[in-house]
Amino acid sequence: MPTGAITEYINVAQVVLYVFWVFFFFLILYLHRENKREGYPLETGSDRRGLVQGFPAMPPPKIYDLPHGGTATVSDGKADRREVKAVPTGPWPGAPLEPTGNPMVDGVGPAAWAERADEPDRTFEGHVKIVPLRVAEDFQIAGRDPDPRGMRVIAADGKIAGTVHDVWVDRSEMMIRYLEVEVPKQSAADAPADGGPAARNVLLPMMLAQVKRMSGRINADPSVPLNQRLMDGRPFEIRVASVCAHHFEEAPLRKQPDQVTLLEEDQTMAYFGSGHLYAMDRREPLI
């Protein structure tokens, strides 16, 4: 037999197949293990003390270098000990949770948010990514599009929640992310005694708002014919279907007037998004 002619007595194709199977097994094991860097360990039991890792176990902590300085440790093995303001509807494991307070504020169900970094997101160049137009002076609203600034905000209950004070843009994606809504105080008792601002500015996610023409009924003038009142000359307004006007009074605020952190973004999206379920008690079926 010539030297090196192993194909004379070994089925090379079968050996390669077995090697591939072994490689693929360890690849799946590795990916499944790396997948447990977030969301683990799982918690079980009403006391939230039982920790479940499953097979394979959680990977060891890994330190990542952040693009703009600092580090982040993933899979530190620490369980989430935040208070859950909800109680199970049944004694069995996995029973649905019923909120005990205001679920939109307490972060229950669709109003839950992730504990992201309490610092603003940044562009590739290191600048703050999401800022209002008063800061991003090189951005502007296209001339053919309506400018939301100054428009009134109509909530799901048909009431005026406030007025758009400014527009927040994404410097990387070139799009509007939030509308800064100026919400007036509802009564004189709510006004600050030290002469501070008489309104609070909250961020309304643009994905949950619509720019619409004013309703003909709201903008009605008996002296103007109906066909003229419903023409495209009607002014625009912002309509929100997820929350009512009074919900803007409890919407999350920001620490900095011209910045929004990743944590504040998650809380804001959770608050307004959960209104589709909690704002007008839409949890029950229609029939």
C-alpha positions as a printed Julia matrix, in Angstrom:
287×3 Matrix{Float64}:
   0.0    0.0    0.0
   1.43   3.42  -0.91
   2.36   5.73   1.94
  -0.51   7.97   3.1
  -3.24   6.12   1.25
  -5.59   6.0    4.23
  -8.61   5.93   1.94
  -7.72   2.28   1.27
  -9.05   1.18   4.65
 -10.88   4.3    6.17
 -14.17   5.74   4.97
 -13.12   9.41   4.92
 -16.62  10.68   4.17
 -18.01   8.9    7.22
 -15.22  10.23   9.45
 -15.87  13.79   8.23
 -19.57  13.34   8.95
 -18.86  12.21  12.51
 -16.49  15.13  13.05
 -19.18  17.51  11.81
 -21.73  16.01  14.18
 -19.39  16.46  17.14
 -18.58  20.03  16.09
 -22.27  20.85  15.61
 -23.16  19.43  19.04
 -20.61  21.59  20.83
 -21.62  24.62  18.72
 -25.25  24.29  19.83
 -24.11  23.77  23.42
 -21.94  26.9   23.24
 -24.68  29.07  21.7
 -27.28  27.89  24.19
 -24.88  28.65  27.02
 -24.07  32.12  25.7
 -27.8   32.76  25.32
 -28.08  32.72  29.11
 -26.1   35.91  29.59
 -29.37  37.86  29.88
 -32.54  36.82  31.68
 -30.88  34.21  33.88
 -31.0   32.84  36.48
 -34.74  32.23  36.28
 -36.82  32.65  39.42
 -39.5   30.28  40.63
 -41.86  30.3   43.56
 -43.88  33.08  45.13
 -40.94  34.07  47.32
 -38.7   34.43  44.22
 -35.92  32.54  45.99
 -35.66  29.49  43.79
 -33.12  30.04  41.05
 -33.12  27.9   37.91
 -30.22  27.72  35.45
 -31.03  24.57  33.51
 -28.54  22.76  31.31
 -26.01  23.95  30.48
 -25.33  26.25  33.41
 -24.85  29.98  33.02
 -21.55  31.08  31.47
 -18.96  32.89  33.56
 -19.1   36.7   33.62
 -17.65  38.47  30.61
 -16.43  42.07  30.6
 -17.11  44.14  27.47
 -15.38  47.39  26.58
 -17.92  50.06  25.7
 -17.29  52.16  22.56
 -17.23  55.48  24.45
 -15.33  54.39  27.53
 -16.07  52.2   30.51
 -16.95  48.54  30.74
 -20.04  46.4   31.18
 -20.21  43.02  32.88
 -22.74  40.57  31.45
 -24.0   37.45  33.21
 -23.05  38.48  36.71
 -25.4   35.85  38.21
 -27.32  38.38  40.31
 -31.07  37.85  40.55
 -33.52  40.7   40.01
 -34.74  41.78  43.44
 -36.97  44.67  42.37
 -40.38  44.76  44.03
 -43.15  43.39  41.83
 -46.32  45.33  42.58
 -48.63  42.52  41.53
 -50.07  39.34  43.02
 -50.8   35.98  41.36
 -54.43  35.35  40.46
 -54.1   31.7   41.49
 -52.08  29.49  43.86
 -50.49  27.44  41.08
 -47.07  28.2   39.57
 -47.2   30.43  36.54
 -50.53  32.03  37.4
 -51.16  35.45  35.79
 -50.26  38.51  37.83
 -52.86  41.09  38.82
 -51.52  44.64  39.43
 -52.01  46.0   42.95
 -51.53  49.68  42.12
 -51.21  51.8   39.0
 -49.63  49.32  36.55
 -48.55  52.05  34.15
 -46.38  53.63  36.84
 -45.44  50.47  38.72
 -44.08  48.77  35.61
 -46.27  45.68  35.55
 -46.97  43.58  32.44
 -46.7   45.6   29.22
 -45.52  48.57  31.31
 -42.39  46.72  32.45
 -39.04  48.13  31.45
 -35.47  46.87  31.36
 -32.84  48.22  33.73
 -30.75  49.79  31.01
 -27.87  52.19  31.59
 -28.96  55.49  33.1
 -27.0   57.5   30.55
 -27.86  58.79  27.09
 -27.24  56.82  23.93
 -24.5   58.21  21.71
 -23.62  58.37  18.05
 -20.55  56.81  16.5
 -18.76  60.14  16.96
 -19.62  60.24  20.67
 -22.35  62.9   20.57
 -25.66  62.52  22.39
 -27.86  60.66  19.94
 -31.42  61.84  20.73
 -31.8   65.56  21.36
 -34.41  68.29  20.77
 -34.25  70.56  17.76
 -33.23  73.43  20.02
 -29.96  71.54  20.49
 -29.63  69.91  17.05
 -29.56  73.2   15.17
 -28.36  71.48  11.99
 -31.67  69.56  11.78
 -34.99  70.94  10.61
 -38.47  69.79   9.64
 -38.92  69.3    5.9
 -40.78  72.21   4.34
 -43.45  69.94   2.85
 -44.22  68.33   6.21
 -46.26  69.86   9.04
 -44.17  71.13  11.94
 -45.51  69.53  15.16
 -44.28  72.4   17.34
 -47.19  74.36  18.68
 -49.78  71.7   17.85
 -52.2   70.62  20.52
 -52.21  66.98  21.68
 -55.58  65.2   21.75
 -55.64  62.1   23.96
 -57.78  58.98  23.67
 -60.58  60.54  25.73
 -60.86  63.45  23.29
 -59.42  65.98  25.74
 -56.46  68.26  25.18
 -53.44  66.9   27.04
 -51.04  69.71  26.19
 -49.07  71.42  23.45
 -46.0   70.23  21.57
 -43.11  72.29  22.84
 -40.29  70.75  20.78
 -39.34  67.82  18.58
 -36.64  65.3   19.54
 -34.66  63.83  16.67
 -32.32  60.88  16.27
 -29.02  62.16  14.91
 -28.02  58.73  13.6
 -31.3   57.6   12.03
 -32.42  61.04  10.79
 -35.93  60.68  12.18
 -38.23  62.05  14.88
 -38.19  59.92  18.04
 -40.22  61.94  20.55
 -42.5   64.94  20.86
 -41.88  67.08  23.92
 -45.36  67.88  25.23
 -45.93  70.77  27.61
 -48.59  69.62  30.05
 -50.18  72.47  32.04
 -51.03  72.15  35.72
 -54.65  71.15  36.18
 -55.37  73.4   39.15
 -53.93  76.28  41.09
 -53.12  73.89  43.94
 -50.76  72.01  41.64
 -48.81  75.14  40.76
 -45.46  75.46  42.56
 -45.43  77.97  45.43
 -41.87  79.09  44.7
 -42.8   80.52  41.31
 -41.36  77.57  39.38
 -42.64  76.35  36.03
 -46.43  76.03  35.81
 -46.18  73.07  33.43
 -44.24  69.85  33.05
 -42.63  68.69  29.82
 -42.92  64.99  29.04
 -41.72  62.95  26.07
 -44.35  61.33  23.87
 -42.99  58.56  21.58
 -43.55  59.55  17.98
 -44.41  55.95  17.08
 -47.52  56.23  19.29
 -48.69  59.57  17.89
 -50.36  60.67  14.66
 -50.39  64.03  12.92
 -53.96  64.57  11.76
 -56.19  67.35  10.54
 -58.39  68.86  13.23
 -61.81  67.31  13.57
 -64.55  69.19  11.74
 -66.69  69.11  14.87
 -64.0   70.68  17.05
 -63.11  73.3   14.45
 -66.72  73.96  13.5
 -67.93  77.5   12.85
 -71.65  77.81  12.1
 -71.03  80.81   9.86
 -68.75  78.77   7.56
 -70.31  76.23   5.16
 -69.66  72.59   6.04
 -67.8   71.84   2.8
 -65.37  74.67   3.54
 -64.83  73.61   7.16
 -63.74  70.14   6.04
 -61.25  71.29   3.42
 -57.52  70.59   3.75
 -57.0   74.08   5.08
 -57.8   72.84   8.58
 -54.87  73.04  10.99
 -53.09  69.93  12.21
 -53.12  68.33  15.65
 -51.44  65.4   17.4
 -53.65  62.46  18.34
 -52.74  59.76  20.84
 -54.84  56.6   21.11
 -53.02  54.85  23.96
 -53.54  57.16  26.96
 -55.99  59.75  28.28
 -55.22  63.38  28.95
 -54.77  62.97  32.7
 -52.16  60.25  32.15
 -49.73  62.86  30.84
 -49.56  64.25  34.39
 -47.84  61.06  35.64
 -45.67  60.36  32.6
 -41.96  59.77  33.36
 -39.72  62.83  33.46
 -36.05  63.3   32.61
 -33.15  64.29  34.79
 -31.74  66.58  32.11
 -33.98  68.88  30.04
 -32.06  68.3   26.8
 -31.09  64.63  27.21
 -32.85  61.31  27.7
 -31.08  58.26  29.05
 -31.53  54.68  27.89
 -33.35  53.86  31.13
 -35.66  56.86  30.75
 -36.42  55.84  27.17
 -37.47  52.35  28.27
 -39.65  53.76  31.04
 -41.3   56.25  28.68
 -42.04  53.66  26.0
 -43.39  51.25  28.61
 -45.66  53.9   30.14
 -47.3   55.08  26.92
 -47.31  51.64  25.28
 -49.05  50.02  28.23
 -51.86  52.54  27.93
 -53.33  50.41  25.14
 -54.19  47.89  27.86
 -54.35  49.79  31.14
 -55.36  53.4   30.37
 -59.05  52.76  29.72
 -59.31  49.31  31.33
 -59.2   47.39  28.06
 -58.23  44.15  29.77
 -61.7   42.64  29.55
 -63.3   41.29  26.33
 -65.84  43.41  24.46
 -68.5   40.67  24.64
